[in-house]
Structure formats: C-alpha cells, structure tokens
Amino acid sequence: MKGTSATAGDTGDRPVAVNVRVRVYPGTDGEIRGTVVEDFGDMAGHAVDIGENHIVGPARRWAVVLDAGGLVFVDSDQLVAD
C-alpha cells in the first residue's frame, strides 16, 4: 500500500500519504507531529462482534511515527498534511 494517497485528511494541494509529514489530532491539546509510515487503505478492517460480545473496534487506516517517539494508528479525520 505504500505510496498511495487519500482524499480524506487532505489539506490543500498536499494529500496525506506515506512519507508525508502530518499533524495528528489537529486543533486539540493533544496535537503532535509525525510522519506517515503506512497506509492500510482498504485493509483497515472491521469491528468484530461475536454474539453480544464486542471483541475489537475497526483498525485504523494510517500508521504515524511521532516526532516525540512512538507510533500511533489513526483514521483520516484525525490527521492533516503538514
């Protein structure tokens, strides 16, 4: 999936894509910068429920290595190109 881009999460002429600098959680007190390292695109997955038991929520689309260290997985509405 590397090198693909998305329309959601885009800002101006610069789309969110692998190797693009981004702001995660923009406009919040938790805003932090990083670089997209993976785009899971259509492979992001679905929530898993078995009977009445909620096992896991859907996977996130983007993997972002943070400048402050660490790795987060977020959806397109949680980041913007820097």
MODELLER restraints for C-alpha pairs under 7 A, 6 or more apart:
rsr = mdl.restraints
at = mdl.atoms
rsr.add(forms.Gaussian(group=physical.xy_distance, feature=features.Distance(at['CA:1:A'], at['CA:39:A']), mean=5.90, stdev=0.5))
rsr.add(forms.Gaussian(group=physical.xy_distance, feature=features.Distance(at['CA:1:A'], at['CA:40:A']), mean=6.40, stdev=0.5))
rsr.add(forms.Gaussian(group=physical.xy_distance, feature=features.Distance(at['CA:2:A'], at['CA:18:A']), mean=5.92, stdev=0.5))
rsr.add(forms.Gaussian(group=physical.xy_distance, feature=features.Distance(at['CA:2:A'], at['CA:38:A']), mean=6.23, stdev=0.5))
rsr.add(forms.Gaussian(group=physical.xy_distance, feature=features.Distance(at['CA:2:A'], at['CA:39:A']), mean=6.28, stdev=0.5))
rsr.add(forms.Gaussian(group=physical.xy_distance, feature=features.Distance(at['CA:3:A'], at['CA:17:A']), mean=6.28, stdev=0.5))
rsr.add(forms.Gaussian(group=physical.xy_distance, feature=features.Distance(at['CA:3:A'], at['CA:18:A']), mean=5.44, stdev=0.5))
rsr.add(forms.Gaussian(group=physical.xy_distance, feature=features.Distance(at['CA:4:A'], at['CA:17:A']), mean=5.95, stdev=0.5))
rsr.add(forms.Gaussian(group=physical.xy_distance, feature=features.Distance(at['CA:4:A'], at['CA:18:A']), mean=6.99, stdev=0.5))
rsr.add(forms.Gaussian(group=physical.xy_distance, feature=features.Distance(at['CA:5:A'], at['CA:15:A']), mean=6.24, stdev=0.5))
rsr.add(forms.Gaussian(group=physical.xy_distance, feature=features.Distance(at['CA:5:A'], at['CA:16:A']), mean=5.86, stdev=0.5))
rsr.add(forms.Gaussian(group=physical.xy_distance, feature=features.Distance(at['CA:5:A'], at['CA:17:A']), mean=4.55, stdev=0.5))
rsr.add(forms.Gaussian(group=physical.xy_distance, feature=features.Distance(at['CA:6:A'], at['CA:15:A']), mean=6.40, stdev=0.5))
rsr.add(forms.Gaussian(group=physical.xy_distance, feature=features.Distance(at['CA:6:A'], at['CA:16:A']), mean=6.02, stdev=0.5))
rsr.add(forms.Gaussian(group=physical.xy_distance, feature=features.Distance(at['CA:6:A'], at['CA:17:A']), mean=6.76, stdev=0.5))
rsr.add(forms.Gaussian(group=physical.xy_distance, feature=features.Distance(at['CA:7:A'], at['CA:15:A']), mean=6.74, stdev=0.5))
rsr.add(forms.Gaussian(group=physical.xy_distance, feature=features.Distance(at['CA:8:A'], at['CA:76:A']), mean=5.52, stdev=0.5))
rsr.add(forms.Gaussian(group=physical.xy_distance, feature=features.Distance(at['CA:8:A'], at['CA:77:A']), mean=6.79, stdev=0.5))
rsr.add(forms.Gaussian(group=physical.xy_distance, feature=features.Distance(at['CA:9:A'], at['CA:16:A']), mean=6.29, stdev=0.5))
rsr.add(forms.Gaussian(group=physical.xy_distance, feature=features.Distance(at['CA:9:A'], at['CA:76:A']), mean=4.65, stdev=0.5))
rsr.add(forms.Gaussian(group=physical.xy_distance, feature=features.Distance(at['CA:9:A'], at['CA:77:A']), mean=5.47, stdev=0.5))
rsr.add(forms.Gaussian(group=physical.xy_distance, feature=features.Distance(at['CA:9:A'], at['CA:79:A']), mean=5.90, stdev=0.5))
rsr.add(forms.Gaussian(group=physical.xy_distance, feature=features.Distance(at['CA:9:A'], at['CA:80:A']), mean=5.19, stdev=0.5))
rsr.add(forms.Gaussian(group=physical.xy_distance, feature=features.Distance(at['CA:10:A'], at['CA:16:A']), mean=5.47, stdev=0.5))
rsr.add(forms.Gaussian(group=physical.xy_distance, feature=features.Distance(at['CA:10:A'], at['CA:80:A']), mean=5.97, stdev=0.5))
rsr.add(forms.Gaussian(group=physical.xy_distance, feature=features.Distance(at['CA:10:A'], at['CA:81:A']), mean=6.25, stdev=0.5))
rsr.add(forms.Gaussian(group=physical.xy_distance, feature=features.Distance(at['CA:11:A'], at['CA:80:A']), mean=6.18, stdev=0.5))
rsr.add(forms.Gaussian(group=physical.xy_distance, feature=features.Distance(at['CA:11:A'], at['CA:81:A']), mean=5.89, stdev=0.5))
rsr.add(forms.Gaussian(group=physical.xy_distance, feature=features.Distance(at['CA:14:A'], at['CA:81:A']), mean=6.40, stdev=0.5))
rsr.add(forms.Gaussian(group=physical.xy_distance, feature=features.Distance(at['CA:15:A'], at['CA:81:A']), mean=6.43, stdev=0.5))
rsr.add(forms.Gaussian(group=physical.xy_distance, feature=features.Distance(at['CA:16:A'], at['CA:80:A']), mean=6.77, stdev=0.5))
rsr.add(forms.Gaussian(group=physical.xy_distance, feature=features.Distance(at['CA:16:A'], at['CA:81:A']), mean=5.43, stdev=0.5))
rsr.add(forms.Gaussian(group=physical.xy_distance, feature=features.Distance(at['CA:17:A'], at['CA:36:A']), mean=6.60, stdev=0.5))
rsr.add(forms.Gaussian(group=physical.xy_distance, feature=features.Distance(at['CA:18:A'], at['CA:36:A']), mean=4.93, stdev=0.5))
rsr.add(forms.Gaussian(group=physical.xy_distance, feature=features.Distance(at['CA:18:A'], at['CA:37:A']), mean=5.26, stdev=0.5))
rsr.add(forms.Gaussian(group=physical.xy_distance, feature=features.Distance(at['CA:18:A'], at['CA:38:A']), mean=5.69, stdev=0.5))
rsr.add(forms.Gaussian(group=physical.xy_distance, feature=features.Distance(at['CA:18:A'], at['CA:39:A']), mean=6.42, stdev=0.5))
rsr.add(forms.Gaussian(group=physical.xy_distance, feature=features.Distance(at['CA:19:A'], at['CA:35:A']), mean=5.90, stdev=0.5))
rsr.add(forms.Gaussian(group=physical.xy_distance, feature=features.Distance(at['CA:19:A'], at['CA:36:A']), mean=5.28, stdev=0.5))
rsr.add(forms.Gaussian(group=physical.xy_distance, feature=features.Distance(at['CA:19:A'], at['CA:37:A']), mean=5.91, stdev=0.5))
rsr.add(forms.Gaussian(group=physical.xy_distance, feature=features.Distance(at['CA:20:A'], at['CA:35:A']), mean=5.64, stdev=0.5))
rsr.add(forms.Gaussian(group=physical.xy_distance, feature=features.Distance(at['CA:20:A'], at['CA:36:A']), mean=5.68, stdev=0.5))
rsr.add(forms.Gaussian(group=physical.xy_distance, feature=features.Distance(at['CA:20:A'], at['CA:81:A']), mean=6.82, stdev=0.5))
rsr.add(forms.Gaussian(group=physical.xy_distance, feature=features.Distance(at['CA:21:A'], at['CA:34:A']), mean=5.80, stdev=0.5))
rsr.add(forms.Gaussian(group=physical.xy_distance, feature=features.Distance(at['CA:21:A'], at['CA:35:A']), mean=4.47, stdev=0.5))
rsr.add(forms.Gaussian(group=physical.xy_distance, feature=features.Distance(at['CA:21:A'], at['CA:36:A']), mean=6.58, stdev=0.5))
rsr.add(forms.Gaussian(group=physical.xy_distance, feature=features.Distance(at['CA:21:A'], at['CA:81:A']), mean=6.02, stdev=0.5))
rsr.add(forms.Gaussian(group=physical.xy_distance, feature=features.Distance(at['CA:21:A'], at['CA:82:A']), mean=5.39, stdev=0.5))
rsr.add(forms.Gaussian(group=physical.xy_distance, feature=features.Distance(at['CA:22:A'], at['CA:33:A']), mean=5.75, stdev=0.5))
rsr.add(forms.Gaussian(group=physical.xy_distance, feature=features.Distance(at['CA:22:A'], at['CA:34:A']), mean=5.54, stdev=0.5))
rsr.add(forms.Gaussian(group=physical.xy_distance, feature=features.Distance(at['CA:22:A'], at['CA:35:A']), mean=5.82, stdev=0.5))
rsr.add(forms.Gaussian(group=physical.xy_distance, feature=features.Distance(at['CA:22:A'], at['CA:79:A']), mean=6.40, stdev=0.5))
rsr.add(forms.Gaussian(group=physical.xy_distance, feature=features.Distance(at['CA:22:A'], at['CA:80:A']), mean=5.47, stdev=0.5))
rsr.add(forms.Gaussian(group=physical.xy_distance, feature=features.Distance(at['CA:22:A'], at['CA:81:A']), mean=4.35, stdev=0.5))
rsr.add(forms.Gaussian(group=physical.xy_distance, feature=features.Distance(at['CA:22:A'], at['CA:82:A']), mean=4.59, stdev=0.5))
rsr.add(forms.Gaussian(group=physical.xy_distance, feature=features.Distance(at['CA:23:A'], at['CA:31:A']), mean=6.53, stdev=0.5))
rsr.add(forms.Gaussian(group=physical.xy_distance, feature=features.Distance(at['CA:23:A'], at['CA:32:A']), mean=5.65, stdev=0.5))
rsr.add(forms.Gaussian(group=physical.xy_distance, feature=features.Distance(at['CA:23:A'], at['CA:33:A']), mean=4.49, stdev=0.5))
rsr.add(forms.Gaussian(group=physical.xy_distance, feature=features.Distance(at['CA:23:A'], at['CA:34:A']), mean=6.49, stdev=0.5))
rsr.add(forms.Gaussian(group=physical.xy_distance, feature=features.Distance(at['CA:23:A'], at['CA:79:A']), mean=5.51, stdev=0.5))
rsr.add(forms.Gaussian(group=physical.xy_distance, feature=features.Distance(at['CA:23:A'], at['CA:80:A']), mean=5.47, stdev=0.5))
rsr.add(forms.Gaussian(group=physical.xy_distance, feature=features.Distance(at['CA:23:A'], at['CA:81:A']), mean=6.41, stdev=0.5))
rsr.add(forms.Gaussian(group=physical.xy_distance, feature=features.Distance(at['CA:23:A'], at['CA:82:A']), mean=5.91, stdev=0.5))
rsr.add(forms.Gaussian(group=physical.xy_distance, feature=features.Distance(at['CA:24:A'], at['CA:31:A']), mean=5.59, stdev=0.5))
rsr.add(forms.Gaussian(group=physical.xy_distance, feature=features.Distance(at['CA:24:A'], at['CA:32:A']), mean=5.34, stdev=0.5))
rsr.add(forms.Gaussian(group=physical.xy_distance, feature=features.Distance(at['CA:24:A'], at['CA:33:A']), mean=5.99, stdev=0.5))
rsr.add(forms.Gaussian(group=physical.xy_distance, feature=features.Distance(at['CA:24:A'], at['CA:78:A']), mean=5.88, stdev=0.5))
rsr.add(forms.Gaussian(group=physical.xy_distance, feature=features.Distance(at['CA:24:A'], at['CA:79:A']), mean=4.40, stdev=0.5))
rsr.add(forms.Gaussian(group=physical.xy_distance, feature=features.Distance(at['CA:24:A'], at['CA:80:A']), mean=6.81, stdev=0.5))
rsr.add(forms.Gaussian(group=physical.xy_distance, feature=features.Distance(at['CA:25:A'], at['CA:31:A']), mean=4.79, stdev=0.5))
rsr.add(forms.Gaussian(group=physical.xy_distance, feature=features.Distance(at['CA:25:A'], at['CA:32:A']), mean=6.92, stdev=0.5))
rsr.add(forms.Gaussian(group=physical.xy_distance, feature=features.Distance(at['CA:25:A'], at['CA:78:A']), mean=4.99, stdev=0.5))
rsr.add(forms.Gaussian(group=physical.xy_distance, feature=features.Distance(at['CA:25:A'], at['CA:79:A']), mean=5.70, stdev=0.5))
rsr.add(forms.Gaussian(group=physical.xy_distance, feature=features.Distance(at['CA:26:A'], at['CA:78:A']), mean=6.99, stdev=0.5))
rsr.add(forms.Gaussian(group=physical.xy_distance, feature=features.Distance(at['CA:26:A'], at['CA:79:A']), mean=6.23, stdev=0.5))
rsr.add(forms.Gaussian(group=physical.xy_distance, feature=features.Distance(at['CA:26:A'], at['CA:80:A']), mean=6.99, stdev=0.5))
rsr.add(forms.Gaussian(group=physical.xy_distance, feature=features.Distance(at['CA:33:A'], at['CA:66:A']), mean=5.97, stdev=0.5))
rsr.add(forms.Gaussian(group=physical.xy_distance, feature=features.Distance(at['CA:33:A'], at['CA:67:A']), mean=5.91, stdev=0.5))
rsr.add(forms.Gaussian(group=physical.xy_distance, feature=features.Distance(at['CA:34:A'], at['CA:64:A']), mean=6.08, stdev=0.5))
rsr.add(forms.Gaussian(group=physical.xy_distance, feature=features.Distance(at['CA:34:A'], at['CA:65:A']), mean=5.42, stdev=0.5))
rsr.add(forms.Gaussian(group=physical.xy_distance, feature=features.Distance(at['CA:34:A'], at['CA:66:A']), mean=4.05, stdev=0.5))
rsr.add(forms.Gaussian(group=physical.xy_distance, feature=features.Distance(at['CA:34:A'], at['CA:67:A']), mean=4.97, stdev=0.5))
rsr.add(forms.Gaussian(group=physical.xy_distance, feature=features.Distance(at['CA:35:A'], at['CA:64:A']), mean=5.39, stdev=0.5))
rsr.add(forms.Gaussian(group=physical.xy_distance, feature=features.Distance(at['CA:35:A'], at['CA:65:A']), mean=5.40, stdev=0.5))
rsr.add(forms.Gaussian(group=physical.xy_distance, feature=features.Distance(at['CA:35:A'], at['CA:66:A']), mean=6.54, stdev=0.5))
rsr.add(forms.Gaussian(group=physical.xy_distance, feature=features.Distance(at['CA:36:A'], at['CA:62:A']), mean=6.78, stdev=0.5))
rsr.add(forms.Gaussian(group=physical.xy_distance, feature=features.Distance(at['CA:36:A'], at['CA:63:A']), mean=5.86, stdev=0.5))
rsr.add(forms.Gaussian(group=physical.xy_distance, feature=features.Distance(at['CA:36:A'], at['CA:64:A']), mean=4.32, stdev=0.5))
rsr.add(forms.Gaussian(group=physical.xy_distance, feature=features.Distance(at['CA:36:A'], at['CA:65:A']), mean=6.40, stdev=0.5))
rsr.add(forms.Gaussian(group=physical.xy_distance, feature=features.Distance(at['CA:37:A'], at['CA:63:A']), mean=5.66, stdev=0.5))
rsr.add(forms.Gaussian(group=physical.xy_distance, feature=features.Distance(at['CA:37:A'], at['CA:64:A']), mean=5.61, stdev=0.5))
rsr.add(forms.Gaussian(group=physical.xy_distance, feature=features.Distance(at['CA:37:A'], at['CA:65:A']), mean=6.59, stdev=0.5))
rsr.add(forms.Gaussian(group=physical.xy_distance, feature=features.Distance(at['CA:38:A'], at['CA:62:A']), mean=5.84, stdev=0.5))
rsr.add(forms.Gaussian(group=physical.xy_distance, feature=features.Distance(at['CA:38:A'], at['CA:63:A']), mean=5.05, stdev=0.5))
rsr.add(forms.Gaussian(group=physical.xy_distance, feature=features.Distance(at['CA:39:A'], at['CA:61:A']), mean=5.92, stdev=0.5))
rsr.add(forms.Gaussian(group=physical.xy_distance, feature=features.Distance(at['CA:39:A'], at['CA:62:A']), mean=4.91, stdev=0.5))
rsr.add(forms.Gaussian(group=physical.xy_distance, feature=features.Distance(at['CA:39:A'], at['CA:63:A']), mean=6.63, stdev=0.5))
rsr.add(forms.Gaussian(group=physical.xy_distance, feature=features.Distance(at['CA:40:A'], at['CA:61:A']), mean=5.01, stdev=0.5))
rsr.add(forms.Gaussian(group=physical.xy_distance, feature=features.Distance(at['CA:40:A'], at['CA:62:A']), mean=6.23, stdev=0.5))
rsr.add(forms.Gaussian(group=physical.xy_distance, feature=features.Distance(at['CA:41:A'], at['CA:61:A']), mean=5.66, stdev=0.5))
rsr.add(forms.Gaussian(group=physical.xy_distance, feature=features.Distance(at['CA:44:A'], at['CA:59:A']), mean=5.04, stdev=0.5))
rsr.add(forms.Gaussian(group=physical.xy_distance, feature=features.Distance(at['CA:44:A'], at['CA:60:A']), mean=5.70, stdev=0.5))
rsr.add(forms.Gaussian(group=physical.xy_distance, feature=features.Distance(at['CA:44:A'], at['CA:61:A']), mean=5.21, stdev=0.5))
rsr.add(forms.Gaussian(group=physical.xy_distance, feature=features.Distance(at['CA:45:A'], at['CA:58:A']), mean=5.59, stdev=0.5))
rsr.add(forms.Gaussian(group=physical.xy_distance, feature=features.Distance(at['CA:45:A'], at['CA:59:A']), mean=5.36, stdev=0.5))
rsr.add(forms.Gaussian(group=physical.xy_distance, feature=features.Distance(at['CA:46:A'], at['CA:57:A']), mean=6.87, stdev=0.5))
rsr.add(forms.Gaussian(group=physical.xy_distance, feature=features.Distance(at['CA:46:A'], at['CA:58:A']), mean=4.29, stdev=0.5))
rsr.add(forms.Gaussian(group=physical.xy_distance, feature=features.Distance(at['CA:46:A'], at['CA:59:A']), mean=6.56, stdev=0.5))
rsr.add(forms.Gaussian(group=physical.xy_distance, feature=features.Distance(at['CA:47:A'], at['CA:56:A']), mean=5.61, stdev=0.5))
rsr.add(forms.Gaussian(group=physical.xy_distance, feature=features.Distance(at['CA:47:A'], at['CA:57:A']), mean=4.22, stdev=0.5))
rsr.add(forms.Gaussian(group=physical.xy_distance, feature=features.Distance(at['CA:47:A'], at['CA:58:A']), mean=4.18, stdev=0.5))
rsr.add(forms.Gaussian(group=physical.xy_distance, feature=features.Distance(at['CA:48:A'], at['CA:54:A']), mean=6.36, stdev=0.5))
rsr.add(forms.Gaussian(group=physical.xy_distance, feature=features.Distance(at['CA:48:A'], at['CA:55:A']), mean=5.41, stdev=0.5))
rsr.add(forms.Gaussian(group=physical.xy_distance, feature=features.Distance(at['CA:48:A'], at['CA:56:A']), mean=5.30, stdev=0.5))
rsr.add(forms.Gaussian(group=physical.xy_distance, feature=features.Distance(at['CA:48:A'], at['CA:57:A']), mean=6.45, stdev=0.5))
rsr.add(forms.Gaussian(group=physical.xy_distance, feature=features.Distance(at['CA:49:A'], at['CA:55:A']), mean=5.50, stdev=0.5))
rsr.add(forms.Gaussian(group=physical.xy_distance, feature=features.Distance(at['CA:60:A'], at['CA:73:A']), mean=5.51, stdev=0.5))
rsr.add(forms.Gaussian(group=physical.xy_distance, feature=features.Distance(at['CA:60:A'], at['CA:74:A']), mean=5.05, stdev=0.5))
rsr.add(forms.Gaussian(group=physical.xy_distance, feature=features.Distance(at['CA:60:A'], at['CA:75:A']), mean=5.18, stdev=0.5))
rsr.add(forms.Gaussian(group=physical.xy_distance, feature=features.Distance(at['CA:61:A'], at['CA:73:A']), mean=7.00, stdev=0.5))
rsr.add(forms.Gaussian(group=physical.xy_distance, feature=features.Distance(at['CA:61:A'], at['CA:74:A']), mean=6.11, stdev=0.5))
rsr.add(forms.Gaussian(group=physical.xy_distance, feature=features.Distance(at['CA:61:A'], at['CA:75:A']), mean=5.16, stdev=0.5))
rsr.add(forms.Gaussian(group=physical.xy_distance, feature=features.Distance(at['CA:61:A'], at['CA:76:A']), mean=6.99, stdev=0.5))
rsr.add(forms.Gaussian(group=physical.xy_distance, feature=features.Distance(at['CA:62:A'], at['CA:73:A']), mean=5.49, stdev=0.5))
rsr.add(forms.Gaussian(group=physical.xy_distance, feature=features.Distance(at['CA:62:A'], at['CA:74:A']), mean=5.27, stdev=0.5))
rsr.add(forms.Gaussian(group=physical.xy_distance, feature=features.Distance(at['CA:62:A'], at['CA:75:A']), mean=6.08, stdev=0.5))
rsr.add(forms.Gaussian(group=physical.xy_distance, feature=features.Distance(at['CA:63:A'], at['CA:71:A']), mean=6.85, stdev=0.5))
rsr.add(forms.Gaussian(group=physical.xy_distance, feature=features.Distance(at['CA:63:A'], at['CA:72:A']), mean=5.79, stdev=0.5))
rsr.add(forms.Gaussian(group=physical.xy_distance, feature=features.Distance(at['CA:63:A'], at['CA:73:A']), mean=4.56, stdev=0.5))
rsr.add(forms.Gaussian(group=physical.xy_distance, feature=features.Distance(at['CA:63:A'], at['CA:74:A']), mean=6.61, stdev=0.5))
rsr.add(forms.Gaussian(group=physical.xy_distance, feature=features.Distance(at['CA:64:A'], at['CA:71:A']), mean=5.63, stdev=0.5))
rsr.add(forms.Gaussian(group=physical.xy_distance, feature=features.Distance(at['CA:64:A'], at['CA:72:A']), mean=5.36, stdev=0.5))
rsr.add(forms.Gaussian(group=physical.xy_distance, feature=features.Distance(at['CA:64:A'], at['CA:73:A']), mean=6.33, stdev=0.5))
rsr.add(forms.Gaussian(group=physical.xy_distance, feature=features.Distance(at['CA:65:A'], at['CA:71:A']), mean=4.59, stdev=0.5))
rsr.add(forms.Gaussian(group=physical.xy_distance, feature=features.Distance(at['CA:65:A'], at['CA:72:A']), mean=6.67, stdev=0.5))
